[in-house]
Amino acid sequence: NNNHLVREEEADRNKRAARYSYIKQQLNECPYIEMWMNSHPSILRGSSFCTLLNDKDTRQNMLTLFPSPNFFHLYDLKVLEGEIPQKFESWSDYKIILNKAAMKAMGYARMEDAFVRSESPLWITLNEKGEMEKGGTKLMPVVAVIDDYYPAHLTQGVKPMAFVVGKEDNSGDFIIATKPGKEKEVMELLRKIEKEAYNTEEFNHSWLTDEVSDLYSEDRETAHIYSVFALIAIAISCLGLFGLSLFDIRQRYREIAIRKVNGAGMKDLYLLLFRKYIKVIGGAFIVAVPLSYYLIHIYTRTFIMKAPVGIGIYFIALLVILLISLGTLIWQIHKAANIDPAKIIKSE
């Protein structure tokens, strides 16, 4: 029975190896694929936290990934110091790469001075005697430093990150970078490979752009809610302005009629009626600018990422307010400027 189980396990291993060899050949021969790799972590998935120590035993709990060298090339991560290792002596030969934030957290300014170890084993291997060996608990030199990137939602900010880099194995997901505009052709190829390698029509996949989009789905919903309430507030303001201006301008019909009798032209009447509202809008704008700037500062003071608030935004806001306000007033002012003075004086 034991021999039978061993033969079955060996047969399964051979099948897996044959499938992987076939998939690898198909992916390498596809002209629409720029690069691919087998990997458990993606740039957004597969992260864990480990406590690392520097050569002075300063502890830092940081995000730790276990990628292959292709991880850095596929995602085009910028190398600031050193080089991404390509050669490994064995499966237990791992190299340490830190990002810029991790270097700062560990107190290192240069890669040559950087050595780190883990508080608990980062990997476990078997030696030649078949005994388990715990790796990563001794100081290891940092072989490269990469630039910071955001591994999750932007509001979480840049995190200290460590990369335990080793040989690429045949497990994990296939992560593929396609040539622009060739996504359809690559998807057809992958479905064909799935059918021939696993004899199934089921094909699970996800796009990195969709994963990033999902991260911000709640933010988009919140933005939509804010936009709806902002439009409602603008509509209410316009109705209020329309009502007040209607009452005010009708109160001035007699004054307008007398001015027209005394030779006031259309230009003079437009300036007369607009002048009051321009002063009100200007005064409101002067009060609103510092108040809104303060409220934005209070609201965003805990934000890690902030959109810049420049003077241009306020000028755009002023322009929009003028267009909305004058658009609300112009019909009434035009009507008032074209009244018949005789009818107004006679009726009043």
C-alpha positions in Angstrom: 0.0 0.0 0.0 2.8 2.4 0.9 4.5 1.7 -2.4 1.2 2.3 -4.3 0.8 5.7 -2.5 4.4 6.6 -3.4 3.8 5.8 -7.0 0.6 7.8 -7.1 2.3 10.8 -5.5 5.2 10.5 -8.0 2.7 10.3 -10.9 0.9 13.4 -9.6 4.2 15.3 -9.4 5.0 14.2 -13.0 1.6 15.4 -14.2 2.0 18.7 -12.4 5.5 19.1 -13.9 4.2 18.3 -17.4 1.4 20.8 -17.1 3.7 23.5 -15.9 6.2 22.8 -18.7 3.3 23.0 -21.2 1.9 26.3 -19.8 5.4 27.8 -19.6 6.1 26.9 -23.2 2.8 28.5 -24.4 3.3 31.7 -22.4 6.9 32.1 -23.6 5.8 31.6 -27.2 2.9 34.1 -27.1 3.9 37.3 -28.8 1.3 39.3 -26.9 2.8 38.7 -23.5 5.5 41.0 -22.3 6.4 39.1 -19.2 4.9 36.6 -16.8 5.8 34.9 -13.5 4.5 32.4 -10.9 3.9 34.2 -7.6 1.9 34.0 -4.4 2.1 37.8 -3.7 0.9 40.4 -6.2 1.6 44.0 -5.7 -1.7 44.3 -3.8 -2.1 40.8 -2.4 -0.1 38.2 -0.4 1.4 40.5 2.3 2.2 39.6 5.9 3.8 41.4 8.8 7.1 40.2 10.4 9.2 41.8 13.1 12.7 42.5 11.8 15.7 43.8 13.7 18.7 45.7 12.6 22.3 45.2 13.7 21.5 47.2 16.8 18.5 45.1 17.7 16.0 47.9 16.9 12.7 46.2 16.2 10.4 47.2 13.4 7.1 45.4 12.5 6.9 45.7 8.7 5.1 44.4 5.7 7.0 41.4 4.3 6.7 39.8 0.9 8.3 36.6 -0.4 8.6 37.3 -4.2 10.9 36.0 -7.0 13.2 38.4 -8.8 10.7 38.8 -11.7 8.3 40.5 -9.3 10.4 43.7 -9.4 10.7 43.7 -13.2 7.1 42.9 -13.9 5.8 45.7 -11.8 8.6 48.0 -12.9 9.7 48.9 -9.3 12.5 51.4 -9.3 15.8 50.2 -7.8 17.6 53.0 -5.9 20.7 51.0 -4.7 22.2 47.7 -5.4 20.7 45.1 -7.9 17.9 42.6 -7.9 19.5 39.2 -7.3 19.1 36.7 -10.1 21.3 33.8 -9.0 20.6 31.6 -5.9 22.7 28.7 -4.7 19.7 26.7 -3.4 16.1 26.9 -2.5 17.1 28.0 1.0 19.2 30.9 -0.4 17.2 34.0 0.2 18.2 37.7 -0.2 16.8 40.7 1.6 15.6 43.8 -0.2 14.1 46.8 1.6 12.2 49.8 0.4 13.2 53.4 1.2 10.8 53.7 4.1 12.1 50.5 5.7 15.7 51.8 5.4 14.6 55.0 7.2 12.7 53.0 9.9 15.8 50.8 10.5 18.0 53.9 10.8 20.1 53.2 7.7 21.3 55.8 5.2 23.3 53.5 2.9 22.7 50.0 1.7 26.2 49.0 2.5 25.5 49.5 6.2 22.2 47.7 6.3 21.8 44.3 7.9 18.6 42.8 9.2 17.3 39.6 10.8 13.9 38.3 11.7 12.7 37.8 15.3 11.1 34.5 14.1 12.1 32.2 11.3 11.3 33.5 7.8 11.7 30.1 6.2 12.3 26.5 7.2 14.4 24.0 5.1 15.9 20.6 5.5 19.6 20.2 5.5 21.6 17.2 4.1 21.0 15.2 7.2 17.2 15.7 6.9 17.1 18.0 9.9 15.0 21.2 9.9 16.9 24.5 9.8 15.3 27.8 10.6 16.4 30.6 8.3 16.4 34.4 8.5 17.1 34.7 12.2 20.8 35.7 11.6 21.8 39.1 10.3 21.7 39.2 6.5 23.0 42.0 4.3 20.5 44.1 2.3 21.3 43.5 -1.4 19.1 46.2 -2.9 16.9 49.2 -2.0 13.8 50.0 -4.0 11.7 53.1 -4.2 8.5 53.4 -2.1 5.2 52.5 -3.6 1.6 52.2 -2.2 0.8 48.5 -1.5 -2.8 49.3 -0.6 -5.2 52.2 -0.4 -3.5 55.6 -0.7 -4.9 56.7 2.7 -2.8 53.9 4.3 0.3 55.7 3.1 3.7 54.3 2.3 4.8 51.4 4.6 8.2 50.0 5.5 8.5 46.9 3.4 10.9 44.0 3.3 11.2 41.5 0.4 12.6 38.1 1.1 13.7 37.1 -2.5 14.4 33.6 -3.6 14.1 31.2 -6.5 10.8 31.2 -8.5 9.0 28.0 -7.9 6.1 26.4 -9.8 3.4 27.3 -7.3 1.2 30.3 -6.9 -0.8 32.3 -9.5 0.3 33.1 -13.0 0.8 36.8 -13.1 1.0 38.1 -16.7 1.8 41.5 -18.2 0.2 41.8 -21.7 1.1 44.2 -24.5 -1.3 47.2 -24.7 -4.4 46.4 -26.8 -3.7 42.6 -26.9 -5.7 41.7 -23.8 -8.4 39.8 -25.8 -5.9 37.7 -27.7 -4.1 36.8 -24.4 -7.4 35.8 -22.8 -8.3 33.5 -25.7 -4.9 31.9 -25.3 -5.3 31.4 -21.6 -8.7 29.8 -22.0 -7.2 27.4 -24.6 -4.3 26.5 -22.2 -6.8 26.0 -19.3 -8.9 23.6 -21.5 -5.9 21.6 -22.7 -3.9 21.5 -19.4 -6.8 21.0 -17.0 -9.7 19.9 -19.2 -12.1 22.4 -17.9 -13.9 25.5 -19.2 -13.6 27.3 -15.8 -11.2 30.1 -15.9 -10.6 32.4 -12.9 -8.8 35.6 -13.5 -8.6 39.2 -12.4 -7.1 42.4 -13.8 -4.9 44.5 -11.6 -6.7 47.6 -12.8 -10.0 46.1 -11.5 -8.4 45.3 -8.1 -7.1 48.9 -7.8 -10.6 50.1 -8.8 -12.2 48.0 -6.1 -10.0 49.6 -3.5 -11.6 52.9 -4.2 -15.2 51.9 -4.8 -16.3 53.3 -1.4 -14.5 56.5 -2.2 -16.3 56.9 -5.5 -19.7 56.3 -3.7 -18.8 58.9 -1.1 -17.8 61.4 -3.9 -21.2 60.7 -5.7 -23.1 61.4 -2.4 -21.1 64.6 -1.9 -21.8 65.7 -5.5 -25.5 65.1 -5.2 -25.8 67.1 -1.9 -23.7 69.9 -3.4 -26.0 70.1 -6.5 -29.0 70.2 -4.2 -27.4 73.0 -2.1 -26.7 74.9 -5.3 -30.2 74.5 -6.6 -31.7 75.7 -3.2 -29.3 78.7 -3.3 -30.4 79.6 -6.8 -34.1 79.4 -5.8 -33.4 81.6 -2.8 -31.4 84.1 -4.9 -34.2 84.1 -7.6 -36.9 84.8 -5.0 -35.0 87.6 -3.2 -33.9 89.2 -6.5 -37.4 89.0 -7.9 -38.8 90.8 -4.8 -36.0 93.4 -4.8 -36.1 94.2 -8.5 -39.9 94.5 -8.5 -39.6 97.0 -5.6 -37.3 99.1 -7.8 -39.6 99.2 -10.9 -40.6 102.9 -10.2 -37.0 103.9 -9.8 -36.1 102.2 -13.1 -39.0 103.9 -14.8 -38.0 107.4 -13.6 -34.4 106.7 -14.7 -35.6 105.7 -18.2 -37.7 108.8 -18.4 -34.6 110.9 -17.5 -32.6 109.3 -20.3 -30.9 106.3 -18.7 -29.8 103.8 -21.3 -30.0 99.9 -21.2 -26.3 99.8 -20.3 -26.8 102.1 -17.3 -29.8 100.1 -16.1 -27.9 96.8 -16.3 -25.0 98.2 -14.3 -27.3 99.7 -11.8 -29.1 96.4 -11.1 -26.1 94.2 -11.3 -23.9 96.4 -9.1 -25.7 95.5 -5.8 -25.4 91.7 -6.4 -21.8 91.9 -7.5 -20.9 93.6 -4.2 -22.8 90.9 -2.3 -21.1 88.1 -4.2 -17.7 89.8 -3.7 -18.2 90.2 0.0 -19.4 86.6 0.4 -16.3 85.4 -1.6 -14.0 87.3 0.7 -15.5 85.7 3.8 -15.8 82.2 2.2 -12.1 81.9 1.1 -10.4 81.9 4.5 -13.3 80.0 6.1 -13.3 77.2 3.5 -9.5 77.0 3.6 -9.6 76.5 7.4 -12.4 73.9 7.2 -10.5 72.0 4.5 -7.4 72.1 6.7 -9.3 70.7 9.7 -11.1 68.0 7.6 -7.9 66.8 5.9 -5.3 67.1 8.7 -5.3 63.3 9.3 -5.1 62.5 5.6 -1.9 60.9 4.4 -2.4 62.0 0.8 -4.0 65.4 0.1 -5.0 67.1 -3.1 -3.2 70.5 -3.3 -5.4 73.5 -2.5 -4.1 76.4 -4.6 -5.4 79.9 -5.3 -6.5 78.7 -8.7 -9.3 76.6 -7.2 -10.8 79.7 -5.5 -10.7 81.7 -8.8 -12.5 78.8 -10.5 -15.1 78.7 -7.7 -15.6 82.5 -8.1 -16.1 82.1 -11.8 -18.6 79.3 -11.3 -20.5 81.4 -8.7 -20.6 84.4 -11.0 -22.0 82.3 -13.9 -24.6 80.7 -11.7 -25.6 83.9 -9.9 -25.7 86.1 -13.0 -27.5 83.3 -14.9 -30.2 83.3 -12.2 -30.5 87.1 -12.3 -30.2 88.0 -15.9 -33.7 87.2 -17.0 -35.2 89.4 -14.2 -32.8 92.2 -14.9 -33.4 92.1 -18.6 -37.2 92.2 -18.0 -36.8 95.1 -15.6 -34.6 97.1 -18.0 -37.2 96.7 -20.7 -40.3 97.9 -18.8 -42.6 100.6 -20.2 -42.1 103.7 -17.9 -45.5 105.0 -18.7 -47.3 101.9 -17.5 -45.3 101.7 -14.3 -45.7 105.4 -13.3 -49.4 105.2 -14.2 -50.0 102.0 -12.1 -48.1 103.4 -9.1 
